[in-house]
């Protein structure tokens, strides 16, 4: 069977099985995944920093409230 005359997605395009192009696609995918992972880790570090700051703030506030009752 031939793919001629069929719409997109009907089968592999001529030359799409080129190993070099396939390895380039894998490299691009790996690069994007590494960038996404780095961005995710940065967000998680920001969240951790905010949680630590909030905990410290609550601790100080509670301590100050106790001092005000003395």
PQR file with spaces between the fields and no chain letter, atoms N, CA, C, O and H, PARSE charges and radii, in Angstrom:
ATOM       1  N    UNK     1       0.834   -1.192    0.000 -0.4000 1.5000
ATOM       2  CA   UNK     1       0.000    0.000    0.000 -0.0000 2.0000
ATOM       3  C    UNK     1       0.869    1.243    0.000  0.5500 1.7000
ATOM       4  O    UNK     1       1.965    1.257    0.561 -0.5500 1.4000
ATOM       5  N    UNK     2       0.365    2.271   -0.632 -0.4000 1.5000
ATOM       6  CA   UNK     2       1.103    3.526   -0.725 -0.0000 2.0000
ATOM       7  C    UNK     2       0.431    4.575    0.130  0.5500 1.7000
ATOM       8  O    UNK     2      -0.783    4.536    0.329 -0.5500 1.4000
ATOM       9  H    UNK     2      -0.525    2.260   -1.087  0.4000 1.0000
ATOM      10  N    UNK     3       1.220    5.525    0.643 -0.4000 1.5000
ATOM      11  CA   UNK     3       0.677    6.616    1.444 -0.0000 2.0000
ATOM      12  C    UNK     3       0.256    7.797    0.594  0.5500 1.7000
ATOM      13  O    UNK     3      -0.298    8.763    1.120 -0.5500 1.4000
ATOM      14  H    UNK     3       2.206    5.557    0.482  0.4000 1.0000
ATOM      15  N    UNK     4       0.504    7.748   -0.701 -0.4000 1.5000
ATOM      16  CA   UNK     4       0.191    8.895   -1.544 -0.0000 2.0000
ATOM      17  C    UNK     4      -1.309    9.130   -1.571  0.5500 1.7000
ATOM      18  O    UNK     4      -2.103    8.195   -1.677 -0.5500 1.4000
ATOM      19  H    UNK     4       0.954    6.963   -1.128  0.4000 1.0000
ATOM      20  N    UNK     5      -1.682   10.406   -1.471 -0.4000 1.5000
ATOM      21  CA   UNK     5      -3.085   10.767   -1.515 -0.0000 2.0000
ATOM      22  C    UNK     5      -3.776   10.720   -0.175  0.5500 1.7000
ATOM      23  O    UNK     5      -4.943   11.104   -0.084 -0.5500 1.4000
ATOM      24  H    UNK     5      -1.037   11.166   -1.385  0.4000 1.0000
ATOM      25  N    UNK     6      -3.116   10.271    0.863 -0.4000 1.5000
ATOM      26  CA   UNK     6      -3.733   10.227    2.193 -0.0000 2.0000
ATOM      27  C    UNK     6      -3.332   11.452    2.988  0.5500 1.7000
ATOM      28  O    UNK     6      -2.313   12.080    2.701 -0.5500 1.4000
ATOM      29  H    UNK     6      -2.168    9.960    0.789  0.4000 1.0000
ATOM      30  N    UNK     7      -4.116   11.787    3.968 -0.4000 1.5000
ATOM      31  CA   UNK     7      -3.865   12.970    4.791 -0.0000 2.0000
ATOM      32  C    UNK     7      -2.750   12.746    5.786  0.5500 1.7000
ATOM      33  O    UNK     7      -2.168   11.664    5.853 -0.5500 1.4000
ATOM      34  H    UNK     7      -4.944   11.277    4.201  0.4000 1.0000
ATOM      35  N    UNK     8      -2.455   13.788    6.567 -0.4000 1.5000
ATOM      36  CA   UNK     8      -1.405   13.672    7.586 -0.0000 2.0000
ATOM      37  C    UNK     8      -1.751   12.616    8.625  0.5500 1.7000
ATOM      38  O    UNK     8      -2.918   12.419    8.961 -0.5500 1.4000
ATOM      39  H    UNK     8      -2.928   14.667    6.512  0.4000 1.0000
ATOM      40  N    UNK     9      -0.757   11.962    9.113 -0.4000 1.5000
ATOM      41  CA   UNK     9      -0.968   10.949   10.141 -0.0000 2.0000
ATOM      42  C    UNK     9      -1.326    9.595    9.574  0.5500 1.7000
ATOM      43  O    UNK     9      -1.578    8.651   10.323 -0.5500 1.4000
ATOM      44  H    UNK     9       0.192   12.123    8.840  0.4000 1.0000
ATOM      45  N    UNK    10      -1.351    9.489    8.251 -0.4000 1.5000
ATOM      46  CA   UNK    10      -1.735    8.230    7.631 -0.0000 2.0000
ATOM      47  C    UNK    10      -0.602    7.220    7.652  0.5500 1.7000
ATOM      48  O    UNK    10      -0.827    6.034    7.410 -0.5500 1.4000
ATOM      49  H    UNK    10      -1.146   10.256    7.642  0.4000 1.0000
ATOM      50  N    UNK    11       0.590    7.664    7.931 -0.4000 1.5000
ATOM      51  CA   UNK    11       1.731    6.765    7.965 -0.0000 2.0000
ATOM      52  C    UNK    11       3.005    7.569    7.978  0.5500 1.7000
ATOM      53  O    UNK    11       2.966    8.799    7.932 -0.5500 1.4000
ATOM      54  H    UNK    11       0.772    8.628    8.127  0.4000 1.0000
ATOM      55  N    UNK    12       4.119    6.900    8.039 -0.4000 1.5000
ATOM      56  CA   UNK    12       5.382    7.637    8.091 -0.0000 2.0000
ATOM      57  C    UNK    12       5.641    8.381    6.790  0.5500 1.7000
ATOM      58  O    UNK    12       5.386    7.864    5.702 -0.5500 1.4000
ATOM      59  H    UNK    12       4.150    5.902    8.076  0.4000 1.0000
ATOM      60  N    UNK    13       6.139    9.578    6.914 -0.4000 1.5000
ATOM      61  CA   UNK    13       6.503   10.370    5.749 -0.0000 2.0000
ATOM      62  C    UNK    13       7.811    9.842    5.188  0.5500 1.7000
ATOM      63  O    UNK    13       8.601    9.240    5.916 -0.5500 1.4000
ATOM      64  H    UNK    13       6.346    9.998    7.798  0.4000 1.0000
ATOM      65  N    UNK    14       8.046   10.059    3.909 -0.4000 1.5000
ATOM      66  CA   UNK    14       9.313    9.598    3.334 -0.0000 2.0000
ATOM      67  C    UNK    14      10.502   10.212    4.069  0.5500 1.7000
ATOM      68  O    UNK    14      10.545   11.423    4.286 -0.5500 1.4000
ATOM      69  H    UNK    14       7.404   10.547    3.317  0.4000 1.0000
ATOM      70  N    UNK    15      11.443    9.396    4.440 -0.4000 1.5000
ATOM      71  CA   UNK    15      12.643    9.876    5.120 -0.0000 2.0000
ATOM      72  C    UNK    15      12.487   10.075    6.612  0.5500 1.7000
ATOM      73  O    UNK    15      13.444   10.484    7.270 -0.5500 1.4000
ATOM      74  H    UNK    15      11.409    8.413    4.264  0.4000 1.0000
ATOM      75  N    UNK    16      11.314    9.801    7.178 -0.4000 1.5000
ATOM      76  CA   UNK    16      11.105   10.037    8.609 -0.0000 2.0000
ATOM      77  C    UNK    16      11.793    8.982    9.474  0.5500 1.7000
ATOM      78  O    UNK    16      11.922    9.165   10.684 -0.5500 1.4000
ATOM      79  H    UNK    16      10.536    9.468    6.644  0.4000 1.0000
ATOM      80  N    UNK    17      12.222    7.909    8.880 -0.4000 1.5000
ATOM      81  CA   UNK    17      12.892    6.853    9.636 -0.0000 2.0000
ATOM      82  C    UNK    17      14.405    7.027    9.633  0.5500 1.7000
ATOM      83  O    UNK    17      15.145    6.121   10.015 -0.5500 1.4000
ATOM      84  H    UNK    17      12.117    7.760    7.897  0.4000 1.0000
ATOM      85  N    UNK    18      14.847    8.178    9.207 -0.4000 1.5000
ATOM      86  CA   UNK    18      16.276    8.479    9.180 -0.0000 2.0000
ATOM      87  C    UNK    18      16.819    8.404   10.603  0.5500 1.7000
ATOM      88  O    UNK    18      16.359    9.152   11.466 -0.5500 1.4000
ATOM      89  H    UNK    18      14.246    8.914    8.896  0.4000 1.0000
ATOM      90  N    UNK    19      17.783    7.525   10.873 -0.4000 1.5000
ATOM      91  CA   UNK    19      18.309    7.376   12.242 -0.0000 2.0000
ATOM      92  C    UNK    19      18.888    8.664   12.803  0.5500 1.7000
ATOM      93  O    UNK    19      18.776    8.924   14.001 -0.5500 1.4000
ATOM      94  H    UNK    19      18.157    6.917   10.172  0.4000 1.0000
ATOM      95  N    UNK    20      19.509    9.478   11.947 -0.4000 1.5000
ATOM      96  CA   UNK    20      20.097   10.724   12.440 -0.0000 2.0000
ATOM      97  C    UNK    20      19.003   11.661   12.934  0.5500 1.7000
ATOM      98  O    UNK    20      19.128   12.254   14.006 -0.5500 1.4000
ATOM      99  H    UNK    20      19.600    9.267   10.973  0.4000 1.0000
ATOM     100  N    UNK    21      17.942   11.796   12.164 -0.4000 1.5000
ATOM     101  CA   UNK    21      16.845   12.663   12.591 -0.0000 2.0000
ATOM     102  C    UNK    21      16.208   12.117   13.867  0.5500 1.7000
ATOM     103  O    UNK    21      15.829   12.881   14.755 -0.5500 1.4000
ATOM     104  H    UNK    21      17.840   11.315   11.293  0.4000 1.0000
ATOM     105  N    UNK    22      16.095   10.808   13.951 -0.4000 1.5000
ATOM     106  CA   UNK    22      15.514   10.198   15.140 -0.0000 2.0000
ATOM     107  C    UNK    22      16.373   10.495   16.364  0.5500 1.7000
ATOM     108  O    UNK    22      15.847   10.835   17.423 -0.5500 1.4000
ATOM     109  H    UNK    22      16.403   10.188   13.230  0.4000 1.0000
ATOM     110  N    UNK    23      17.689   10.370   16.227 -0.4000 1.5000
ATOM     111  CA   UNK    23      18.573   10.649   17.367 -0.0000 2.0000
ATOM     112  C    UNK    23      18.540   12.133   17.727  0.5500 1.7000
ATOM     113  O    UNK    23      18.669   12.488   18.899 -0.5500 1.4000
ATOM     114  H    UNK    23      18.117   10.093   15.367  0.4000 1.0000
ATOM     115  N    UNK    24      18.367   13.002   16.730 -0.4000 1.5000
ATOM     116  CA   UNK    24      18.243   14.433   17.015 -0.0000 2.0000
ATOM     117  C    UNK    24      16.956   14.722   17.786  0.5500 1.7000
ATOM     118  O    UNK    24      16.941   15.554   18.692 -0.5500 1.4000
ATOM     119  H    UNK    24      18.262   12.713   15.778  0.4000 1.0000
ATOM     120  N    UNK    25      15.885   14.035   17.423 -0.4000 1.5000
ATOM     121  CA   UNK    25      14.615   14.203   18.140 -0.0000 2.0000
ATOM     122  C    UNK    25      14.753   13.744   19.589  0.5500 1.7000
ATOM     123  O    UNK    25      14.236   14.385   20.504 -0.5500 1.4000
ATOM     124  H    UNK    25      15.897   13.358   16.687  0.4000 1.0000
ATOM     125  N    UNK    26      15.445   12.644   19.788 -0.4000 1.5000
ATOM     126  CA   UNK    26      15.670   12.146   21.149 -0.0000 2.0000
ATOM     127  C    UNK    26      16.497   13.153   21.936  0.5500 1.7000
ATOM     128  O    UNK    26      16.205   13.424   23.101 -0.5500 1.4000
ATOM     129  H    UNK    26      15.865   12.123   19.045  0.4000 1.0000
ATOM     130  N    UNK    27      17.530   13.709   21.305 -0.4000 1.5000
ATOM     131  CA   UNK    27      18.376   14.699   21.984 -0.0000 2.0000
ATOM     132  C    UNK    27      17.563   15.935   22.360  0.5500 1.7000
ATOM     133  O    UNK    27      17.712   16.463   23.462 -0.5500 1.4000
ATOM     134  H    UNK    27      17.767   13.490   20.359  0.4000 1.0000
ATOM     135  N    UNK    28      16.705   16.402   21.450 -0.4000 1.5000
ATOM     136  CA   UNK    28      15.850   17.555   21.756 -0.0000 2.0000
ATOM     137  C    UNK    28      14.891   17.238   22.893  0.5500 1.7000
ATOM     138  O    UNK    28      14.672   18.060   23.783 -0.5500 1.4000
ATOM     139  H    UNK    28      16.584   15.974   20.555  0.4000 1.0000
ATOM     140  N    UNK    29      14.322   16.038   22.855 -0.4000 1.5000
ATOM     141  CA   UNK    29      13.413   15.621   23.929 -0.0000 2.0000
ATOM     142  C    UNK    29      14.144   15.595   25.272  0.5500 1.7000
ATOM     143  O    UNK    29      13.621   16.079   26.276 -0.5500 1.4000
ATOM     144  H    UNK    29      14.500   15.370   22.132  0.4000 1.0000
ATOM     145  N    UNK    30      15.338   15.037   25.288 -0.4000 1.5000
ATOM     146  CA   UNK    30      16.118   14.969   26.528 -0.0000 2.0000
ATOM     147  C    UNK    30      16.475   16.359   27.032  0.5500 1.7000
ATOM     148  O    UNK    30      16.451   16.613   28.236 -0.5500 1.4000
ATOM     149  H    UNK    30      15.763   14.644   24.472  0.4000 1.0000
ATOM     150  N    UNK    31      16.807   17.266   26.104 -0.4000 1.5000
ATOM     151  CA   UNK    31      17.139   18.635   26.499 -0.0000 2.0000
ATOM     152  C    UNK    31      15.920   19.332   27.105  0.5500 1.7000
ATOM     153  O    UNK    31      16.021   19.987   28.143 -0.5500 1.4000
ATOM     154  H    UNK    31      16.825   17.060   25.126  0.4000 1.0000
ATOM     155  N    UNK    32      14.774   19.183   26.448 -0.4000 1.5000
ATOM     156  CA   UNK    32      13.549   19.798   26.985 -0.0000 2.0000
ATOM     157  C    UNK    32      13.191   19.214   28.343  0.5500 1.7000
ATOM     158  O    UNK    32      12.775   19.937   29.248 -0.5500 1.4000
ATOM     159  H    UNK    32      14.693   18.651   25.606  0.4000 1.0000
ATOM     160  N    UNK    33      13.354   17.915   28.480 -0.4000 1.5000
ATOM     161  CA   UNK    33      13.053   17.273   29.757 -0.0000 2.0000
ATOM     162  C    UNK    33      13.984   17.788   30.853  0.5500 1.7000
ATOM     163  O    UNK    33      13.547   18.020   31.980 -0.5500 1.4000
ATOM     164  H    UNK    33      13.693   17.328   27.745  0.4000 1.0000
ATOM     165  N    UNK    34      15.258   17.967   30.531 -0.4000 1.5000
ATOM     166  CA   UNK    34      16.215   18.497   31.511 -0.0000 2.0000
ATOM     167  C    UNK    34      15.849   19.924   31.901  0.5500 1.7000
ATOM     168  O    UNK    34      15.944   20.291   33.072 -0.5500 1.4000
ATOM     169  H    UNK    34      15.613   17.779   29.615  0.4000 1.0000
ATOM     170  N    UNK    35      15.429   20.731   30.924 -0.4000 1.5000
ATOM     171  CA   UNK    35      15.019   22.106   31.219 -0.0000 2.0000
ATOM     172  C    UNK    35      13.772   22.125   32.101  0.5500 1.7000
ATOM     173  O    UNK    35      13.686   22.907   33.047 -0.5500 1.4000
ATOM     174  H    UNK    35      15.351   20.432   29.973  0.4000 1.0000
ATOM     175  N    UNK    36      12.813   21.262   31.786 -0.4000 1.5000
ATOM     176  CA   UNK    36      11.594   21.181   32.598 -0.0000 2.0000
ATOM     177  C    UNK    36      11.913   20.723   34.017  0.5500 1.7000
ATOM     178  O    UNK    36      11.358   21.249   34.982 -0.5500 1.4000
ATOM     179  H    UNK    36      12.883   20.627   31.017  0.4000 1.0000
ATOM     180  N    UNK    37      12.801   19.749   34.142 -0.4000 1.5000
ATOM     181  CA   UNK    37      13.196   19.257   35.461 -0.0000 2.0000
ATOM     182  C    UNK    37      13.881   20.355   36.265  0.5500 1.7000
ATOM     183  O    UNK    37      13.626   20.504   37.460 -0.5500 1.4000
ATOM     184  H    UNK    37      13.252   19.322   33.358  0.4000 1.0000
ATOM     185  N    UNK    38      14.747   21.120   35.614 -0.4000 1.5000
ATOM     186  CA   UNK    38      15.437   22.220   36.303 -0.0000 2.0000
ATOM     187  C    UNK    38      14.436   23.278   36.763  0.5500 1.7000
ATOM     188  O    UNK    38      14.544   23.793   37.876 -0.5500 1.4000
ATOM     189  H    UNK    38      14.954   20.999   34.643  0.4000 1.0000
ATOM     190  N    UNK    39      13.467   23.601   35.914 -0.4000 1.5000
ATOM     191  CA   UNK    39      12.446   24.585   36.284 -0.0000 2.0000
ATOM     192  C    UNK    39      11.603   24.068   37.449  0.5500 1.7000
ATOM     193  O    UNK    39      11.280   24.824   38.365 -0.5500 1.4000
ATOM     194  H    UNK    39      13.379   23.183   35.010  0.4000 1.0000
ATOM     195  N    UNK    40      11.248   22.786   37.416 -0.4000 1.5000
ATOM     196  CA   UNK    40      10.465   22.186   38.494 -0.0000 2.0000
ATOM     197  C    UNK    40      11.232   22.241   39.811  0.5500 1.7000
ATOM     198  O    UNK    40      10.672   22.594   40.848 -0.5500 1.4000
ATOM     199  H    UNK    40      11.511   22.172   36.672  0.4000 1.0000
ATOM     200  N    UNK    41      12.509   21.892   39.766 -0.4000 1.5000
ATOM     201  CA   UNK    41      13.325   21.918   40.990 -0.0000 2.0000
ATOM     202  C    UNK    41      13.435   23.328   41.546  0.5500 1.7000
ATOM     203  O    UNK    41      13.419   23.522   42.761 -0.5500 1.4000
ATOM     204  H    UNK    41      12.965   21.605   38.923  0.4000 1.0000
ATOM     205  N    UNK    42      13.548   24.314   40.660 -0.4000 1.5000
ATOM     206  CA   UNK    42      13.632   25.704   41.113 -0.0000 2.0000
ATOM     207  C    UNK    42      12.347   26.117   41.825  0.5500 1.7000
ATOM     208  O    UNK    42      12.390   26.767   42.870 -0.5500 1.4000
ATOM     209  H    UNK    42      13.561   24.157   39.673  0.4000 1.0000
ATOM     210  N    UNK    43      11.213   25.741   41.260 -0.4000 1.5000
ATOM     211  CA   UNK    43       9.930   26.054   41.896 -0.0000 2.0000
ATOM     212  C    UNK    43       9.825   25.360   43.247  0.5500 1.7000
ATOM     213  O    UNK    43       9.377   25.966   44.220 -0.5500 1.4000
ATOM     214  H    UNK    43      11.177   25.213   40.411  0.4000 1.0000
ATOM     215  N    UNK    44      10.230   24.097   43.318 -0.4000 1.5000
ATOM     216  CA   UNK    44      10.155   23.368   44.580 -0.0000 2.0000
ATOM     217  C    UNK    44      11.074   23.984   45.631  0.5500 1.7000
ATOM     218  O    UNK    44      10.725   24.016   46.811 -0.5500 1.4000
ATOM     219  H    UNK    44      10.594   23.604   42.527  0.4000 1.0000
ATOM     220  N    UNK    45      12.244   24.472   45.219 -0.4000 1.5000
ATOM     221  CA   UNK    45      13.144   25.131   46.169 -0.0000 2.0000
ATOM     222  C    UNK    45      12.518   26.436   46.665  0.5500 1.7000
ATOM     223  O    UNK    45      12.638   26.775   47.842 -0.5500 1.4000
ATOM     224  H    UNK    45      12.527   24.445   44.260  0.4000 1.0000
ATOM     225  N    UNK    46      11.851   27.164   45.770 -0.4000 1.5000
ATOM     226  CA   UNK    46      11.169   28.395   46.178 -0.0000 2.0000
ATOM     227  C    UNK    46      10.071   28.090   47.194  0.5500 1.7000
ATOM     228  O    UNK    46       9.922   28.797   48.190 -0.5500 1.4000
ATOM     229  H    UNK    46      11.753   26.888   44.814  0.4000 1.0000
ATOM     230  N    UNK    47       9.307   27.036   46.935 -0.4000 1.5000
ATOM     231  CA   UNK    47       8.232   26.648   47.852 -0.0000 2.0000
ATOM     232  C    UNK    47       8.808   26.281   49.213  0.5500 1.7000
ATOM     233  O    UNK    47       8.272   26.686   50.245 -0.5500 1.4000
ATOM     234  H    UNK    47       9.427   26.462   46.126  0.4000 1.0000
ATOM     235  N    UNK    48       9.892   25.520   49.221 -0.4000 1.5000
ATOM     236  CA   UNK    48      10.532   25.134   50.480 -0.0000 2.0000
ATOM     237  C    UNK    48      11.001   26.364   51.241  0.5500 1.7000
ATOM     238  O    UNK    48      10.821   26.452   52.456 -0.5500 1.4000
ATOM     239  H    UNK    48      10.328   25.192   48.383  0.4000 1.0000
ATOM     240  N    UNK    49      11.599   27.308   50.535 -0.4000 1.5000
ATOM     241  CA   UNK    49      12.077   28.538   51.163 -0.0000 2.0000
ATOM     242  C    UNK    49      10.919   29.323   51.778  0.5500 1.7000
ATOM     243  O    UNK    49      11.033   29.846   52.886 -0.5500 1.4000
ATOM     244  H    UNK    49      11.745   27.236   49.548  0.4000 1.0000
ATOM     245  N    UNK    50       9.817   29.398   51.057 -0.4000 1.5000
ATOM     246  CA   UNK    50       8.637   30.112   51.568 -0.0000 2.0000
ATOM     247  C    UNK    50       8.091   29.410   52.808  0.5500 1.7000
ATOM     248  O    UNK    50       7.723   30.070   53.780 -0.5500 1.4000
ATOM     249  H    UNK    50       9.724   28.973   50.157  0.4000 1.0000
ATOM     250  N    UNK    51       8.036   28.087   52.782 -0.4000 1.5000
ATOM     251  CA   UNK    51       7.539   27.343   53.947 -0.0000 2.0000
ATOM     252  C    UNK    51       8.417   27.573   55.175  0.5500 1.7000
ATOM     253  O    UNK    51       7.911   27.761   56.281 -0.5500 1.4000
ATOM     254  H    UNK    51       8.336   27.551   51.992  0.4000 1.0000
ATOM     255  N    UNK    52       9.730   27.558   54.975 -0.4000 1.5000
ATOM     256  CA   UNK    52      10.655   27.786   56.087 -0.0000 2.0000
ATOM     257  C    UNK    52      10.450   29.188   56.644  0.5500 1.7000
ATOM     258  O    UNK    52      10.381   29.372   57.859 -0.5500 1.4000
ATOM     259  H    UNK    52      10.142   27.405   54.077  0.4000 1.0000
ATOM     260  N    UNK    53      10.354   30.176   55.758 -0.4000 1.5000
ATOM     261  CA   UNK    53      10.145   31.559   56.201 -0.0000 2.0000
ATOM     262  C    UNK    53       8.836   31.701   56.962  0.5500 1.7000
ATOM     263  O    UNK    53       8.784   32.381   57.987 -0.5500 1.4000
ATOM     264  H    UNK    53      10.411   30.026   54.771  0.4000 1.0000
ATOM     265  N    UNK    54       7.793   31.074   56.477 -0.4000 1.5000
ATOM     266  CA   UNK    54       6.491   31.151   57.142 -0.0000 2.0000
ATOM     267  C    UNK    54       6.546   30.494   58.519  0.5500 1.7000
ATOM     268  O    UNK    54       5.987   31.023   59.480 -0.5500 1.4000
ATOM     269  H    UNK    54       7.835   30.521   55.644  0.4000 1.0000
ATOM     270  N    UNK    55       7.210   29.356   58.619 -0.4000 1.5000
ATOM     271  CA   UNK    55       7.349   28.674   59.906 -0.0000 2.0000
ATOM     272  C    UNK    55       8.121   29.544   60.892  0.5500 1.7000
ATOM     273  O    UNK    55       7.741   29.656   62.058 -0.5500 1.4000
ATOM     274  H    UNK    55       7.663   28.927   57.838  0.4000 1.0000
ATOM     275  N    UNK    56       9.203   30.159   60.422 -0.4000 1.5000
ATOM     276  CA   UNK    56       9.984   31.046   61.290 -0.0000 2.0000
ATOM     277  C    UNK    56       9.148   32.242   61.735  0.5500 1.7000
ATOM     278  O    UNK    56       9.214   32.653   62.893 -0.5500 1.4000
ATOM     279  H    UNK    56       9.511   30.068   59.475  0.4000 1.0000
ATOM     280  N    UNK    57       8.370   32.796   60.822 -0.4000 1.5000
ATOM     281  CA   UNK    57       7.518   33.932   61.151 -0.0000 2.0000
ATOM     282  C    UNK    57       6.495   33.547   62.220  0.5500 1.7000
ATOM     283  O    UNK    57       6.299   34.274   63.194 -0.5500 1.4000
ATOM     284  H    UNK    57       8.316   32.463   59.881  0.4000 1.0000
ATOM     285  N    UNK    58       5.850   32.406   62.030 -0.4000 1.5000
ATOM     286  CA   UNK    58       4.844   31.959   63.000 -0.0000 2.0000
ATOM     287  C    UNK    58       5.472   31.718   64.370  0.5500 1.7000
ATOM     288  O    UNK    58       4.876   32.043   65.397 -0.5500 1.4000
ATOM     289  H    UNK    58       6.009   31.815   61.239  0.4000 1.0000
ATOM     290  N    UNK    59       6.681   31.145   64.382 -0.4000 1.5000
ATOM     291  CA   UNK    59       7.374   30.891   65.646 -0.0000 2.0000
ATOM     292  C    UNK    59       7.692   32.196   66.361  0.5500 1.7000
ATOM     293  O    UNK    59       7.467   32.322   67.565 -0.5500 1.4000
ATOM     294  H    UNK    59       7.165   30.881   63.548  0.4000 1.0000
ATOM     295  N    UNK    60       8.213   33.163   65.622 -0.4000 1.5000
ATOM     296  CA   UNK    60       8.535   34.468   66.224 -0.0000 2.0000
ATOM     297  C    UNK    60       7.282   35.173   66.723  0.5500 1.7000
ATOM     298  O    UNK    60       7.282   35.761   67.805 -0.5500 1.4000
ATOM     299  H    UNK    60       8.396   33.061   64.644  0.4000 1.0000
ATOM     300  N    UNK    61       6.219   35.112   65.936 -0.4000 1.5000
ATOM     301  CA   UNK    61       4.971   35.762   66.328 -0.0000 2.0000
ATOM     302  C    UNK    61       4.421   35.134   67.606  0.5500 1.7000
ATOM     303  O    UNK    61       3.966   35.843   68.504 -0.5500 1.4000
ATOM     304  H    UNK    61       6.219   34.634   65.057  0.4000 1.0000
ATOM     305  N    UNK    62       4.463   33.808   67.689 -0.4000 1.5000
ATOM     306  CA   UNK    62       3.979   33.130   68.890 -0.0000 2.0000
ATOM     307  C    UNK    62       4.835   33.509   70.092  0.5500 1.7000
ATOM     308  O    UNK    62       4.318   33.715   71.190 -0.5500 1.4000
ATOM     309  H    UNK    62       4.832   33.232   66.960  0.4000 1.0000
ATOM     310  N    UNK    63       6.138   33.600   69.882 -0.4000 1.5000
ATOM     311  CA   UNK    63       7.041   33.980   70.971 -0.0000 2.0000
ATOM     312  C    UNK    63       6.743   35.411   71.438  0.5500 1.7000
ATOM     313  O    UNK    63       6.711   35.678   72.639 -0.5500 1.4000
ATOM     314  H    UNK    63       6.559   33.433   68.991  0.4000 1.0000
ATOM     315  N    UNK    64       6.528   36.313   70.504 -0.4000 1.5000
ATOM     316  CA   UNK    64       6.221   37.704   70.865 -0.0000 2.0000
ATOM     317  C    UNK    64       4.885   37.802   71.607  0.5500 1.7000
ATOM     318  O    UNK    64       4.743   38.609   72.525 -0.5500 1.4000
ATOM     319  H    UNK    64       6.554   36.096   69.528  0.4000 1.0000
ATOM     320  N    UNK    65       3.922   36.996   71.217 -0.4000 1.5000
ATOM     321  CA   UNK    65       2.629   36.999   71.916 -0.0000 2.0000
ATOM     322  C    UNK    65       2.796   36.522   73.357  0.5500 1.7000
ATOM     323  O    UNK    65       2.178   37.060   74.276 -0.5500 1.4000
ATOM     324  H    UNK    65       4.036   36.341   70.471  0.4000 1.0000
ATOM     325  N    UNK    66       3.640   35.504   73.540 -0.4000 1.5000
ATOM     326  CA   UNK    66       3.883   35.017   74.898 -0.0000 2.0000
ATOM     327  C    UNK    66       4.564   36.086   75.735  0.5500 1.7000
ATOM     328  O    UNK    66       4.243   36.249   76.912 -0.5500 1.4000
ATOM     329  H    UNK    66       4.141   35.066   72.794  0.4000 1.0000
ATOM     330  N    UNK    67       5.495   36.814   75.144 -0.4000 1.5000
ATOM     331  CA   UNK    67       6.187   37.877   75.872 -0.0000 2.0000
ATOM     332  C    UNK    67       5.239   39.012   76.238  0.5500 1.7000
ATOM     333  O    UNK    67       5.417   39.652   77.275 -0.5500 1.4000
ATOM     334  H    UNK    67       5.755   36.682   74.188  0.4000 1.0000
ATOM     335  N    UNK    68       4.250   39.266   75.415 -0.4000 1.5000
ATOM     336  CA   UNK    68       3.330   40.375   75.694 -0.0000 2.0000
ATOM     337  C    UNK    68       2.401   40.055   76.872  0.5500 1.7000
ATOM     338  O    UNK    68       1.829   40.967   77.468 -0.5500 1.4000
ATOM     339  H    UNK    68       4.105   38.746   74.573  0.4000 1.0000
ATOM     340  N    UNK    69       2.248   38.781   77.208 -0.4000 1.5000
ATOM     341  CA   UNK    69       1.394   38.400   78.339 -0.0000 2.0000
ATOM     342  C    UNK    69       2.156   38.400   79.659  0.5500 1.7000
ATOM     343  O    UNK    69       1.559   38.247   80.724 -0.5500 1.4000
ATOM     344  H    UNK    69       2.713   38.040   76.724  0.4000 1.0000
ATOM     345  N    UNK    70       3.460   38.570   79.592 -0.4000 1.5000
ATOM     346  CA   UNK    70       4.270   38.520   80.818 -0.0000 2.0000
ATOM     347  C    UNK    70       4.207   39.843   81.530  0.5500 1.7000
ATOM     348  O    UNK    70       4.822   40.007   82.584 -0.5500 1.4000
ATOM     349  H    UNK    70       3.946   38.694   78.726  0.4000 1.0000
